[in-house]
Amino acid sequence: MATMDIEGYAKRGLVKRDPDLLEKLTDRILEIKNISRESAERLAGAVITEAKATLDVKDDIIAMQPCGVTMGEFGVGSRGRGDFYAHKKIAEVIGKTSAVCDSGQMDDSGVVKAGGKFVVVTVDGMHSRLSDFPFLAGFHVTRASLRDLYVMGAKPVALLSDIHIADDGDVSKIFDYTAGITTVSDLIGVPLITGSTLRIGGDMVIGERMTGCVGAVGVAEDLTARIQSRPGDVIMVSEGAGGGTVSTTALYFGMHDVVEKTMNVKFLEACKALFDHNLIGKIHAMTDVTNGGIRGDAYEIAGTANVKLVFHEEKLRKLVEPTVLRMLETLKIDYLGVSLDALLIIAPREHAEEIMSAVRSRGVAIDIVGEVQEGSGAYIVINGEEKDFTPRFRESAYTPVKKVVGEETPMTFEEMQKKVDQAAINAIRKKERMLERIRKRPDESAVDGSIQAAVPTDKIKSE
C-alpha cells in the first residue's frame, strides 16, 4: 500500500492555486483509506484548512528559509559526497561543544566525560527500505547502533528505541520491530530499557510506511576515535556479510536466500573479544564498514586524522562473504561502496597479530588490508596500481530504484554546495537570535504570578 503526506499534497495544491484541490485530495485519500467519499471529503477539507493556516508564515523564528536544494538532489542520506558534506554542515550548526568527541570529528558516536568515565552515546536510523520487514529493520539497526559504540572503545550498557508508523500501518509492526531489536539485545546481553512509539505525521500521513531508530549508551576507559590514526599503523578488516543494505538488495532483486547470510552478530563478537583480551588500549582507531562502504570510511578517517590511507583490493575482496559478493557482482554493485558490516581496525603494526588472534578466537576472519602513511586522502591498490579511493556522489546503487537515480555527481553540485552553505549560515544566525532573545526575556511567571497575565484579554475565550 502507498504512503502519502496529505498535508504536503494540500500545500502544493494551494501554492499552484489548483481549483480542483478538494476533489483531487479526496481521490488520493480514497486510494489508501477504506472510508466513504463523504468522510474522505471532510478529511480533505480539514487538511486544506490546516495547510492554509501554516502556508505563508512570516515570523522570523517560526518560518524556515528554503535553500532550493532537496535531500535527493544533494544525496543526503545516500552516503556519498553530498551526504558527508551535509554532515560537516550539521556540525557547524551545532558549533563547538564541551564534549570529548562531538559531531565535528565525524565519528558515529558522541562522547562526554562524567563520573571519571567516558559516556558514549549513539543513534542509528533503521533502513528505510525495510519498512515492510520490521523484524529485519529492528535486528539490523540494533546491530548498527551497538557497532558504533564498540568502535569507540565503549562497552554497551543500554539500548533505546523509537518507531513511527503511518496511520494505516498494522500494529503488529511495533512488535515485530521490537522482536528484531531484542534478538540482538539478548544475544549480546545489552538491555532495551526505553523507547517511543508514534504515528508518522499524525493524521497527516496516511498509508503503512514505518521508520524508526535505535540508540545505545556505553561507557569507556579508553577511546578509539578516528583522529588517533597515525602514519606507520596498519589497517585490519574483519569478514563481512552486510546488514540492512545487503538485505535490502537481496529482497528487492528477488534473491531472498541471501538475507539469512546477514543475520549474525560476528562484528559484535569480534569487538567483545577485543575487550575480553584487554586490547582496546592498543588500538588507535576502529570503525564499522557501513553505508558508503570502505570508500566512505577511508575518506572520513583520512580527513579527520590528516593522514593517507592505502588499501589493497585483493585482500579486501577475500573478506566478503562469498554468497554476498557473488550477488553484488552479479548485480554490478560496487562492494567497496556499500555496507559490509565489517570491523575496520587501525593499530600499530606490532600489535596487529595479537589483535587478529583475539578476533579469530571468536570464529571471525580478519586480515591486514592496508596501511596508514604520511600525506592525505584515501587510495586503493588494484593490480599493483594505486588509484584514488574517494566516495562517489552516492553510495553504490543497490536497488532497482537506486540504479535509476544513479551514482553520478550532478553538474550543478558546486552551485548546490553554495546554497547548502547559506542554509547552514541561516540556521546558525537563527539560533544566535533565539539565544539572545531568550536570555534577555524577563521571567514571565513573575508578572502577576501568572502566565495568563501576559495574554491579551481579547484573545481569552470562555469555554
MISE-296024 format. One record per residue (C-alpha): residue in one letter; x, y, z. Coordinates in steps of 0.5 Angstrom, whole numbers, plus 500, padded with zeros to 3 digits. Layout:
REM MISE-296024
R   resn    xx    yy    zz
R      a     X     Y     Z
...
REM end
This chain:
REM MISE-296024
R   resn    xx    yy    zz
R      m   500   500   500
R      a   502   507   498
R      t   504   512   504
R      m   502   520   503
R      d   504   526   506
R      i   497   529   505
R      e   499   536   508
R      g   505   536   503
R      y   500   535   498
R      a   495   540   500
R      k   500   546   501
R      r   503   544   494
R      g   496   545   491
R      l   495   551   495
R      v   501   554   492
R      k   499   552   485
R      r   492   555   486
R      d   489   549   484
R      p   481   550   483
R      d   480   542   484
R      l   485   541   490
R      l   479   539   495
R      e   477   534   489
R      k   484   531   488
R      l   486   530   495
R      t   479   527   497
R      d   481   522   491
R      r   488   521   494
R      i   486   519   501
R      l   481   514   498
R      e   486   511   494
R      i   489   509   501
R      k   484   509   506
R      n   478   505   506
R      i   472   510   508
R      s   466   513   505
R      r   467   519   500
R      e   464   524   505
R      s   469   522   510
R      a   475   523   505
R      e   472   530   503
R      r   471   532   510
R      l   478   530   512
R      a   481   533   506
R      g   477   540   507
R      a   480   540   514
R      v   487   538   512
R      i   487   544   507
R      t   484   549   512
R      e   490   547   517
R      a   495   547   511
R      k   493   555   509
R      a   494   557   517
R      t   501   555   516
R      l   503   556   509
R      d   506   563   509
R      v   508   564   516
R      k   513   570   516
R      d   515   570   523
R      d   523   570   524
R      i   524   565   528
R      i   518   560   526
R      a   519   560   519
R      m   524   557   515
R      q   529   559   510
R      p   529   554   504
R      c   535   554   500
R      g   532   551   494
R      v   536   544   494
R      t   533   538   496
R      m   535   532   500
R      g   535   527   494
R      e   539   532   489
R      f   544   533   494
R      g   545   526   496
R      v   544   527   504
R      g   543   520   507
R      s   546   517   501
R      r   553   516   504
R      g   557   520   499
R      r   560   526   497
R      g   554   530   499
R      d   552   527   505
R      f   559   528   508
R      y   559   535   506
R      a   552   536   509
R      h   554   532   516
R      k   560   537   516
R      k   555   543   516
R      i   551   540   521
R      a   557   540   526
R      e   558   548   524
R      v   551   549   526
R      i   552   545   533
R      g   558   549   534
R      k   564   548   539
R      t   561   544   545
R      s   565   541   551
R      a   564   534   549
R      v   570   530   549
R      c   568   528   542
R      d   563   531   538
R      s   560   531   531
R      g   565   536   529
R      q   570   530   529
R      m   565   526   524
R      d   565   520   529
R      d   559   516   529
R      s   558   517   537
R      g   559   523   541
R      v   563   522   548
R      v   562   526   554
R      k   566   525   561
R      a   562   524   567
R      g   564   521   574
R      g   571   520   572
R      k   569   515   566
R      f   567   517   558
R      v   560   516   557
R      v   559   514   549
R      v   552   516   546
R      t   550   514   539
R      v   544   513   535
R      d   542   510   528
R      g   536   510   524
R      m   533   504   521
R      h   534   502   514
R      s   528   506   510
R      r   527   500   505
R      l   526   495   511
R      s   519   499   513
R      d   515   492   510
R      f   520   488   514
R      p   520   490   521
R      f   524   485   525
R      l   530   485   520
R      a   529   493   521
R      g   530   492   528
R      f   535   487   528
R      h   540   491   523
R      v   539   498   526
R      t   541   495   533
R      r   547   492   531
R      a   549   498   528
R      s   548   502   534
R      l   552   497   538
R      r   557   497   533
R      d   558   505   534
R      l   559   504   541
R      y   564   499   540
R      v   569   502   535
R      m   569   508   540
R      g   572   503   545
R      a   566   503   549
R      k   562   497   553
R      p   555   498   551
R      v   550   498   558
R      a   543   500   555
R      l   539   501   549
R      l   533   505   547
R      s   528   505   541
R      d   524   509   537
R      i   519   507   532
R      h   514   511   528
R      i   509   508   523
R      a   504   512   519
R      d   496   512   520
R      d   494   506   517
R      g   500   501   519
R      d   499   495   522
R      v   500   495   530
R      s   504   488   529
R      k   510   492   526
R      i   511   495   533
R      f   512   488   536
R      d   516   485   530
R      y   521   491   530
R      t   522   490   538
R      a   523   483   537
R      g   528   484   532
R      i   532   489   537
R      t   531   485   543
R      t   534   479   539
R      v   541   482   538
R      s   540   485   545
R      d   539   478   548
R      l   545   475   544
R      i   550   481   547
R      g   547   482   554
R      v   545   489   553
R      p   538   491   555
R      l   533   495   552
R      i   530   500   557
R      t   526   505   554
R      g   523   508   548
R      s   518   512   544
R      t   512   510   539
R      l   509   515   535
R      r   505   516   528
R      i   509   519   523
R      g   506   526   522
R      g   500   524   526
R      d   493   525   522
R      m   497   528   516
R      v   501   522   513
R      i   497   516   511
R      g   499   509   509
R      e   503   504   512
R      r   510   507   512
R      m   515   505   518
R      t   521   509   520
R      g   525   509   527
R      c   532   509   530
R      v   535   505   536
R      g   540   509   541
R      a   545   506   545
R      v   549   508   551
R      g   556   506   553
R      v   562   507   558
R      a   569   507   556
R      e   576   507   560
R      d   580   509   553
R      l   577   512   547
R      t   579   510   540
R      a   577   516   536
R      r   579   516   528
R      i   583   522   530
R      q   588   518   533
R      s   590   514   527
R      r   598   515   526
R      p   603   514   520
R      g   606   507   521
R      d   600   504   523
R      v   597   498   519
R      i   589   497   517
R      m   586   491   519
R      v   579   489   517
R      s   574   483   519
R      e   570   479   515
R      g   563   482   513
R      a   557   480   510
R      g   553   486   510
R      g   547   488   514
R      g   541   493   513
R      t   543   495   506
R      v   545   488   503
R      s   539   485   506
R      t   535   491   502
R      t   539   489   496
R      a   537   482   496
R      l   530   483   498
R      y   529   488   492
R      f   532   484   487
R      g   529   478   489
R      m   535   474   492
R      h   532   473   499
R      d   536   467   501
R      v   542   472   501
R      v   538   475   507
R      e   540   470   512
R      k   547   471   511
R      t   547   478   514
R      m   543   475   520
R      n   549   474   525
R      v   553   478   531
R      k   560   477   528
R      f   562   484   529
R      l   560   485   536
R      e   563   478   538
R      a   570   481   535
R      c   569   487   539
R      k   567   483   545
R      a   574   479   544
R      l   578   486   544
R      f   575   488   551
R      d   576   481   554
R      h   583   481   552
R      n   584   488   554
R      l   587   490   547
R      i   583   497   547
R      g   588   501   549
R      k   593   498   544
R      i   588   501   538
R      h   589   508   535
R      a   582   507   531
R      m   576   503   530
R      t   570   504   525
R      d   565   500   522
R      v   564   499   515
R      t   557   501   514
R      n   553   505   509
R      g   558   509   504
R      g   563   503   505
R      i   570   503   506
R      r   570   508   501
R      g   566   513   506
R      d   570   510   512
R      a   577   511   508
R      y   575   518   506
R      e   573   520   513
R      i   578   517   517
R      a   584   520   512
R      g   580   527   513
R      t   579   527   521
R      a   586   525   522
R      n   590   528   517
R      v   593   522   514
R      k   594   518   508
R      l   590   511   508
R      v   592   506   503
R      f   588   499   502
R      h   590   493   498
R      e   584   491   494
R      e   585   483   493
R      k   586   483   501
R      l   579   486   502
R      r   575   482   497
R      k   577   476   500
R      l   574   478   507
R      v   567   479   504
R      e   562   473   505
R      p   562   469   498
R      t   555   469   497
R      v   554   476   498
R      l   560   478   494
R      r   557   474   488
R      m   550   477   489
R      l   554   484   489
R      e   558   483   483
R      t   552   480   479
R      l   548   486   480
R      k   554   490   478
R      i   554   494   485
R      d   561   496   488
R      y   562   492   494
R      l   567   497   496
R      g   562   503   497
R      v   556   499   501
R      s   555   497   508
R      l   559   490   509
R      d   558   490   517
R      a   566   489   517
R      l   570   492   523
R      l   576   496   521
R      i   582   497   526
R      i   588   502   526
R      a   593   500   530
R      p   601   500   531
R      r   604   494   527
R      e   607   491   533
R      h   600   490   536
R      a   597   487   530
R      e   598   480   531
R      e   595   480   538
R      i   589   484   536
R      m   588   479   530
R      s   589   473   534
R      a   583   475   539
R      v   578   477   534
R      r   580   470   530
R      s   579   466   537
R      r   571   468   536
R      g   571   465   529
R      v   571   471   526
R      a   576   472   520
R      i   581   478   520
R      d   587   481   516
R      i   591   487   515
R      v   589   490   508
R      g   593   497   508
R      e   597   502   512
R      v   597   509   514
R      q   602   514   511
R      e   604   521   511
R      g   600   525   507
R      s   593   526   506
R      g   587   522   502
R      a   585   515   501
R      y   588   510   496
R      i   587   503   494
R      v   592   499   490
R      i   589   495   484
R      n   593   490   480
R      g   599   494   483
R      e   597   501   481
R      e   595   506   487
R      k   588   509   485
R      d   584   515   488
R      f   579   512   493
R      t   575   517   495
R      p   567   516   495
R      r   562   517   489
R      f   557   522   490
R      r   552   517   493
R      e   554   510   495
R      s   553   504   491
R      a   546   504   487
R      y   544   497   491
R      t   536   497   489
R      p   533   498   482
R      v   531   505   484
R      k   537   507   486
R      k   540   505   480
R      v   535   509   476
R      v   537   515   481
R      g   545   513   479
R      e   551   515   483
R      e   554   521   479
R      t   555   528   481
R      p   550   533   479
R      m   553   538   474
R      t   551   543   479
R      f   554   540   485
R      e   558   547   487
R      e   552   551   486
R      m   548   547   491
R      q   554   547   496
R      k   554   555   496
R      k   546   554   497
R      v   547   549   503
R      d   553   553   506
R      q   548   559   506
R      a   542   555   509
R      a   547   553   515
R      i   549   560   516
R      n   542   562   516
R      a   541   556   522
R      i   546   559   526
R      r   544   566   525
R      k   537   564   528
R      k   540   560   533
R      e   544   566   536
R      r   538   571   535
R      m   534   566   539
R      l   539   565   544
R      e   540   573   545
R      r   532   573   545
R      i   531   568   551
R      r   537   570   555
R      k   534   578   555
R      r   527   575   556
R      p   524   577   563
R      d   521   572   568
R      e   514   572   565
R      s   512   568   571
R      a   514   574   576
R      v   508   578   572
R      d   502   578   577
R      g   505   571   579
R      s   501   568   572
R      i   503   567   565
R      q   496   569   563
R      a   497   576   565
R      a   502   576   559
R      v   496   574   554
R      p   492   580   551
R      t   485   580   554
R      d   481   580   547
R      k   485   573   546
R      i   482   570   552
R      k   475   566   550
R      s   470   563   555
R      e   470   555   555
REM end
